[in-house]
């Protein structure tokens, strides 16, 4: 079980701000603050909390600072990490299957080879993170992946689409602006209204993906497989579409500014 001191620590850390609207206010966040750079638990304490967890009482790290820790290889499956600070953490090979990571801070974290199957990543901050070979199959991925490394990452059936239920505070959607990676798998992904401006994704698989109303300006999709993808009203201004396959099996003609794409 989590100790009394750890519970007290959780209460003390309740002022850690969840990144509400973080995709639009990152410029106003002071990343040098202790809550963005320090850890208030050790790896051993994290392991103890995970070992004590049960199906009825999952490990709960809500709002705890775990920045920079070596948590590689640990199993956080089903854990609650809502608004947890994991900036710069080593999460290589860790498991977050079905974990709640919404509003978590994971800027610059190493998630290479990690498993996040079915994870909840709503408004999660993953900018500049290394997600090489990570598996996001079926994840709710309306997160910020700006400048993330995505080589061989898997997003099969992942949902990057905007949450249209409450847009009074801005459009919350998957942001892959300037993300980069070869061989990324977006098969069957829901990417309606997603932001892929300037993303470099040569050879990506978009088979059956929904890219309707997505923003693809300046993106590099050279050599991508577009078979069955939906481009209805997707903005492809200056999008590189050279040597793509499956173009004749999609509705690319329904994209916006197709005449300005690089084909």
C-alpha positions as CSV (number, residue, x, y, z in Angstrom):
1,X,0.0,0.0,0.0
2,X,1.0,3.6,-0.4
3,X,2.3,4.8,2.9
4,X,0.8,7.5,5.1
5,X,3.7,9.8,4.2
6,X,3.1,9.2,0.5
7,X,-0.6,10.1,0.9
8,X,0.4,13.2,2.7
9,X,2.8,14.0,-0.1
10,X,0.0,13.6,-2.6
11,X,-2.1,16.1,-0.7
12,X,0.9,18.5,-0.5
13,X,1.3,18.3,-4.3
14,X,-2.3,19.1,-5.0
15,X,-1.3,22.4,-6.4
16,X,0.5,20.9,-9.4
17,X,-1.5,22.3,-12.3
18,X,-3.1,19.9,-14.8
19,X,-2.2,21.1,-18.2
20,X,-5.8,22.4,-19.0
21,X,-5.5,24.0,-22.4
22,X,-1.8,23.1,-22.3
23,X,-1.7,22.8,-26.0
24,X,-2.4,26.5,-26.3
25,X,-0.7,27.9,-23.2
26,X,2.7,26.1,-23.2
27,X,4.4,29.4,-23.9
28,X,3.2,30.6,-20.5
29,X,4.4,27.6,-18.5
30,X,7.7,28.0,-16.6
31,X,9.4,24.6,-17.2
32,X,12.2,25.5,-14.7
33,X,9.9,25.3,-11.7
34,X,10.6,22.4,-9.3
35,X,7.2,20.8,-10.1
36,X,8.4,20.5,-13.7
37,X,12.0,19.3,-13.0
38,X,12.1,17.5,-9.6
39,X,11.0,14.1,-8.2
40,X,9.3,13.7,-4.9
41,X,9.4,9.9,-4.9
42,X,12.2,7.4,-5.6
43,X,12.1,4.5,-8.1
44,X,11.9,2.1,-5.1
45,X,8.8,4.0,-3.7
46,X,7.2,3.8,-7.1
47,X,7.9,0.1,-7.4
48,X,6.4,-0.4,-3.9
49,X,3.2,1.4,-4.9
50,X,2.9,-0.6,-8.0
51,X,3.5,-3.9,-6.1
52,X,0.7,-3.0,-3.6
53,X,-1.8,-2.2,-6.3
54,X,-4.8,-4.4,-6.9
55,X,-7.5,-4.5,-9.6
56,X,-9.9,-2.7,-7.3
57,X,-7.3,-0.3,-6.0
58,X,-4.9,0.6,-8.8
59,X,-1.7,2.6,-8.1
60,X,-2.5,6.3,-8.0
61,X,0.2,8.8,-8.8
62,X,-2.1,11.7,-9.5
63,X,-0.2,15.0,-9.5
64,X,2.9,13.5,-8.1
65,X,6.3,14.8,-9.4
66,X,8.3,12.0,-10.9
67,X,10.4,14.1,-13.3
68,X,13.7,12.7,-14.5
69,X,13.3,9.3,-12.7
70,X,14.6,6.0,-14.2
71,X,11.3,4.1,-14.3
72,X,12.3,2.0,-17.3
73,X,10.7,-1.4,-17.6
74,X,8.1,-0.8,-14.9
75,X,4.5,-2.0,-15.3
76,X,2.0,0.8,-14.8
77,X,-0.8,-1.0,-16.5
78,X,-4.2,0.3,-15.2
79,X,-2.4,2.9,-13.0
80,X,-3.7,6.4,-12.5
81,X,-1.2,9.1,-13.5
82,X,-3.6,12.0,-14.1
83,X,-1.6,15.3,-14.2
84,X,1.5,13.4,-13.0
85,X,4.8,15.1,-13.8
86,X,7.2,12.8,-15.7
87,X,9.2,15.3,-17.7
88,X,12.5,13.9,-18.9
89,X,11.8,10.5,-17.2
90,X,13.3,7.3,-18.5
91,X,10.2,5.1,-19.3
92,X,11.9,2.9,-21.9
93,X,10.1,-0.4,-22.2
94,X,7.6,0.6,-19.5
95,X,3.9,-0.6,-19.7
96,X,1.0,1.8,-19.4
97,X,-1.7,-0.5,-20.9
98,X,-5.1,0.9,-20.0
99,X,-3.4,3.5,-17.7
100,X,-4.9,7.0,-17.2
101,X,-2.3,9.5,-18.3
102,X,-4.7,12.4,-19.1
103,X,-3.1,15.8,-18.5
104,X,0.2,14.2,-17.5
105,X,3.4,16.1,-18.3
106,X,5.8,13.9,-20.2
107,X,7.9,16.5,-22.1
108,X,11.1,15.1,-23.3
109,X,10.5,11.7,-21.7
110,X,12.0,8.5,-23.2
111,X,9.1,6.1,-24.0
112,X,10.9,4.2,-26.6
113,X,9.6,0.6,-26.8
114,X,6.9,1.4,-24.2
115,X,3.4,-0.1,-24.4
116,X,0.4,2.3,-24.0
117,X,-2.3,0.0,-25.5
118,X,-5.7,1.4,-24.6
119,X,-4.2,4.2,-22.5
120,X,-6.1,7.4,-21.9
121,X,-3.9,10.3,-23.1
122,X,-6.3,13.3,-23.2
123,X,-4.3,16.6,-23.1
124,X,-1.1,14.7,-22.2
125,X,2.0,16.7,-23.0
126,X,4.5,14.5,-25.0
127,X,6.3,17.2,-26.9
128,X,9.9,16.3,-27.8
129,X,9.4,12.8,-26.3
130,X,11.1,9.8,-27.8
131,X,8.3,7.4,-28.7
132,X,10.3,5.2,-31.1
133,X,8.7,1.8,-31.3
134,X,6.0,2.6,-28.7
135,X,2.6,1.0,-29.1
136,X,-0.4,3.2,-28.7
137,X,-2.9,0.8,-30.2
138,X,-6.4,1.8,-29.3
139,X,-5.3,4.7,-27.1
140,X,-7.3,7.9,-26.7
141,X,-4.5,10.1,-28.0
142,X,-5.9,13.7,-28.1
143,X,-2.4,14.7,-26.8
144,X,0.4,17.0,-27.8
145,X,3.1,15.1,-29.7
146,X,4.8,18.3,-31.0
147,X,8.4,17.5,-32.2
148,X,8.1,13.9,-30.8
149,X,10.2,11.2,-32.3
150,X,7.9,8.5,-33.7
151,X,10.1,6.0,-35.6
152,X,8.1,2.7,-36.0
153,X,5.5,3.8,-33.4
154,X,2.2,2.1,-33.6
155,X,-1.1,4.0,-33.4
156,X,-3.5,1.4,-34.8
157,X,-7.0,2.4,-34.0
158,X,-5.8,5.3,-31.8
159,X,-8.2,8.2,-31.4
160,X,-6.6,11.6,-32.0
161,X,-9.9,13.3,-32.9
162,X,-11.1,16.5,-31.3
163,X,-13.5,16.3,-28.4
164,X,-16.4,18.3,-29.7
165,X,-18.5,18.1,-26.6
166,X,-17.0,21.1,-24.9
167,X,-15.1,23.5,-27.2
168,X,-15.7,26.7,-25.1
169,X,-12.1,26.6,-24.0
170,X,-10.5,25.7,-27.3
171,X,-10.1,22.7,-29.7
172,X,-8.7,19.7,-27.8
173,X,-7.2,17.3,-30.4
174,X,-4.2,15.3,-31.3
175,X,-1.3,17.6,-32.2
176,X,1.6,16.1,-34.1
177,X,3.1,19.3,-35.3
178,X,6.7,18.9,-36.5
179,X,6.7,15.3,-35.2
180,X,9.0,13.0,-37.1
181,X,9.4,9.3,-37.7
182,X,9.6,6.7,-40.4
183,X,7.3,3.8,-40.8
184,X,4.7,5.0,-38.3
185,X,1.5,2.9,-38.3
186,X,-1.7,4.9,-38.2
187,X,-3.9,2.1,-39.6
188,X,-7.6,2.8,-38.7
189,X,-6.7,5.8,-36.5
190,X,-9.3,8.4,-35.9
191,X,-7.5,11.7,-36.8
192,X,-10.4,14.0,-37.6
193,X,-9.3,17.6,-37.0
194,X,-5.9,16.5,-35.9
195,X,-2.9,18.9,-36.4
196,X,-0.1,17.4,-38.4
197,X,1.5,20.6,-39.7
198,X,5.1,20.1,-40.8
199,X,5.1,16.5,-39.5
200,X,7.7,14.4,-41.2
201,X,6.2,10.9,-41.6
202,X,7.7,9.3,-44.7
203,X,6.4,5.8,-45.4
204,X,3.6,6.0,-42.8
205,X,0.6,3.7,-42.9
206,X,-2.7,5.6,-43.0
207,X,-4.7,2.6,-44.2
208,X,-8.4,3.2,-43.3
209,X,-7.5,6.3,-41.2
210,X,-9.9,9.2,-40.8
211,X,-8.1,12.4,-41.6
212,X,-11.2,14.4,-42.3
213,X,-10.7,18.1,-41.6
214,X,-7.2,17.4,-40.4
215,X,-4.5,20.1,-40.9
216,X,-1.6,18.7,-42.9
217,X,0.1,21.9,-44.2
218,X,3.7,21.4,-44.9
219,X,3.6,17.7,-43.8
220,X,5.8,15.1,-45.5
221,X,3.8,12.0,-46.3
222,X,6.1,10.8,-49.1
223,X,5.8,7.1,-49.7
224,X,2.8,6.8,-47.3
225,X,0.1,4.2,-47.8
226,X,-3.2,6.1,-48.1
227,X,-5.4,3.2,-49.0
228,X,-9.0,3.8,-47.7
229,X,-8.0,7.0,-45.8
230,X,-10.6,9.7,-45.5
231,X,-9.3,13.2,-46.6
232,X,-12.6,15.0,-46.6
233,X,-11.8,18.7,-46.1
234,X,-8.3,17.9,-44.9
235,X,-6.0,20.9,-45.6
236,X,-3.1,19.6,-47.7
237,X,-1.4,22.9,-48.5
238,X,2.2,22.2,-49.4
239,X,1.8,18.6,-48.2
240,X,4.4,16.3,-49.8
241,X,2.4,13.4,-51.4
242,X,5.1,12.0,-53.7
243,X,5.3,8.3,-54.3
244,X,2.2,7.6,-52.1
245,X,0.3,4.3,-52.6
246,X,-3.4,3.8,-52.5
247,X,-4.2,7.3,-53.7
248,X,-6.7,5.8,-56.2
249,X,-8.4,4.0,-53.3
250,X,-9.1,7.1,-51.2
251,X,-11.0,10.3,-51.6
252,X,-7.9,12.6,-51.8
253,X,-9.8,14.7,-54.3
254,X,-12.0,15.8,-51.4
255,X,-9.1,17.4,-49.6
256,X,-8.7,21.2,-49.4
257,X,-6.0,22.9,-51.5
258,X,-5.0,19.7,-53.3
259,X,-3.7,21.9,-56.1
260,X,-1.2,23.3,-53.7
261,X,0.1,19.9,-52.5
262,X,3.5,18.6,-53.7
263,X,2.8,15.5,-55.8
